């Protein structure tokens, strides 16, 4: 018998309805279910309660009900444990999610039958170093962003790769992203779309103030060190666009491939390029309708 942990974005209107249906489907097929204690209490199913910290010892895989942002947060939380994750898209774009709310029964049957593949996605370790001392450390699935916060002010980022000078970028900041993150913030700043199985790191300038500043594809085995400077003090670091840290002038941000990976459950018949075509074309259609 498999045990499925279910994590829910409580802010999604349909989440509770879908959760109840998933519980019924899983239990009818003899699978175990575990929920966070507050969600289990709200459903009057405290027999299913389990903290996320206990998931690694008790569940075989995790269902995530929410959008890409929800899945990113879960990926960071479960990074050390390599528990396979299946996203159910309750958001807008849903690049990372594989299942849809209108096919719950099929998704449950496929998972319990092992009819899926697992993609191991590269993650990044980010560290803030100030005056030689490490201050903050985090792991990212999509990207590490370095940016200014004030309108009409620039930030200068001097980048070194494995100790060698790579370049200096002036503008709104820099994005260091994984192939998974290549379809996120980096894409909107002119970065390339990268197949997620490629082991590389992307360096994408944000609104650069020079015509020669272009995105770069770098080896995943490299260590990037980025020194920030500016004439102001409104500088920040973001992790997957969700976690934020204040930076100071002359701080160094060290980024490298993490020893952790995110294990995403994917259907065998779907491929990355199909997802890109459908998601990006769909987004364009929405934009055209609004205009």
N, C-alpha and C positions, 0 to 999 in steps of 0.2 A: 504494500500500500504506500502510495506517495503522499507526502504532506506538502500542501501549498500554503505559503504565507501570502497574505493579500494586504497591500498598502494602498491607502486611498487618499486622494486629494479631496478633503472634506468641503472645499469651496466649489467643487463642480456640481451643478444642479442634479445631474443624472447619476452621480456616483453611488448614492445609497441604494437606488433601485437596482442598478447593475450589480452591486455587491451582493444584495440579497439573492438575486438570480444565480450568480456564480456559486454562492454557498450551496444552494439547492442542487445545482448541477453536479458539483464536485462530490457532495455527500451521497447523492443518489448513485454515483459510480464508485463508491467505496473509498474515496480519497479523503485524507485529513485536511482540515482547514485551520489556519491560525490568523488571528487578527490582533492589531494593537489594542491594549486594554480599554482605552476610551471608546473605540469603535465597537468592541465586543459588548461593552456595557450599554451603549446606546441601542444595540439590537437585542439586548437581554440574552446574550449568548456568552456569558463569562467563561463557559467551558472551552471557548476557543481563544481566550486571551493569552497573549504572549508578547513580551517586549521585543523590539527590534534587536536589541542586544542579545537576545536568546535565540534569534532566528538561525544563526549559523549551526547550532547544535541540534536543531529540531525540524527544519524545513528543507525540502529538496530543491525547490525553486520558488520564485517570488512573482506574483502578479502585481502590476502597478496600474492603478486606475487613475488617469489624469492625462496631462499633456506632456510635451517634451520637457518642460521645466520640472515637473514632478519626477520624471524618470531620471533627470540629471541629478537631482538631490538624492534620490535613492541610490544611484550608482556610486556617488561619493561615500555615502553612508555604509554601503556594503562592499566597498572596494577591497578591503583586506581578505574577504572570504570567498570571492569568485562564485557566488551563488547565481545560477542562471536567472535572468530577468525577462519576463514577457510584458510588454507594455500594451495596455488597452487604451486606444486613443479617445480621450474625452476633450481634447483641446482643439486647436485650430489647424496647425500644419501637420504635426505628428510624424516627423521624420524618423524618430527613434522607435515609435510604437509599431507593433506588427498586427495586432488584433483590433477588430472594430466591434462596437457595442451590438451591432445587428447580427453578429455571427458568434455569439457566446458559446452555444452548444457545440458548434464545430471546433472552436478553439480549444475547449476543454477536452473533447475527444482526441484531438490531435496531440495535445500535450501528454495526456495520460497514455497514449499509444506510442509515444516517442517519435512521432512523425514531424520532426523539425530538425534544424541544424543550429549550432551555437557559434556565434561570431565573437571572437575575443578582440575587443576594441582597445587600442592604445590609450593610456591615460598619461597625464603630465604631473610631475611634482613641481611645485612652485615654492620658493623661499625668499623672504625679504631679509636682506642683510644691511644693517646700519652700523657704521663705525666698526666693522669687523665682527659684529654680533648678530646671530640669527634671531629674528623677532617673530616671524610668522611662517608657518608651513601649512600647505594645503595640497590637495590633489584635485585635478580637473579632468573631466571627460571631454568637454568641448574645447575650452580655450582659457587662456590667461590674458586679461586685458590690462594695459597700462595707459592711462588717459588723464587729461586735464579736466577739471570740472567747470571752469569759468568760461563763459562765452567770449569769443574773440581773443583768447589767450593761447599761446602755443606751449608745447612741451618738447624738449629735445632728449632723444634717447640714443645713447651710444651703445652699440651692440658688439659683443665679443663672442666668438664661437670657439670653444676649447682653448681659450686664452689668446686667440688671434683676432685682431681687429676686423670686424665685418663691415661696419658702416655706421653713419650717424643720420638720424631721421628727425626732422623737425616738422611738427604739425599737431594734430590732436592726440597722437599716441601711437601705440603698436598693439597688435594682436599676435600672440603665439598660440597656434591652434593645432589640434590633432586632425587626422583625416575625417574623423567623425564630425569635428567642428568646422570642417571646410564648407559645409552647407549652412552655417549659422552666421554669426557676426562677420567673420572673415569674408564670406561671399558678398555681403552687402557693401564691403569696402573694396571690392574688386579682386579678391583672392580667387584662386582656382578651385574647382571641384575635384576632390581627390577620392579615388576608390578607397573604401575604409580598410581594405586589407594591406595597403601599402604602408610600410613602416617609415614614416617621415614626420617632420614637424614643419609647419608653415609659419612664415614671418610676414605679416601683412601690415603695412603702414595705414594709419587712419588719417584720411585727408592730409596727405603729405604736402609740404610747402615747396617741393622741388619736383620738376618734371621727370627726373631720373629715378625717383624712388618707386620701386616696383616690388610686388610680393615675391618672396623667395621660398623655394622648397629645399629643406635642409635634412641631413641624415638624422634619424631618430636617436642614434647613439651619441650625438653631440650634446654638449652642455652650453647653454646660452647664458650669458651674463649681460644684463641691461642696466646701464647706469642712467638715472634720470636727472635732468636739470631743467630749471625754469626760472623766470624772474618773479614768480609768484609761488604760493604755497598750497595751491588747490590741486593736489595730485592724488591719484588713487589707483589701486590695484583691484581688479575684479576676478573672481573665479567662477567660470560658467555663467557670468552675468548675474550671479545670485549672492555670492559672498563678497564683501568689500573691505578693504583695508586702506587706511590713510598712509600716504607716502610723504617723505621729506626729500628735499633736494639732496642729491648725491647718494640716495639709497640705491642699492644694487638688487635687482630681481634675478634670481637664478632659476632657470627652468630646464628640466630634462625629462626624458621618458621615465615614467614610474615603473616600479616593479609590479604594481597592481594593474590589472586589466578589468574591463567591464565585459561580462559574458551576457550577450543579448541573444534571446531565442528568436529565430527567424524561420519563416516557412521556406521550404526547399524550392518551391516553384517561383518565388519572387526573387528579383535581382535588384541590385542597387540602382542601376540605370533606369529601370522601370519606375522605381519609387521617385527618383529625381524628376523624371518627365512628368509624372502625374501630379506630384506635389507642387512643383514650380509652375507648371502650366495652369494648374487649378488656382494657384495664388494669383497669376496674371489675369485669369478670367474674372476673378472677384474684383480686382483693381479696375478692370475695364468696365465692369457693370456699375461700379460706384461713380465712375467718371462719365 
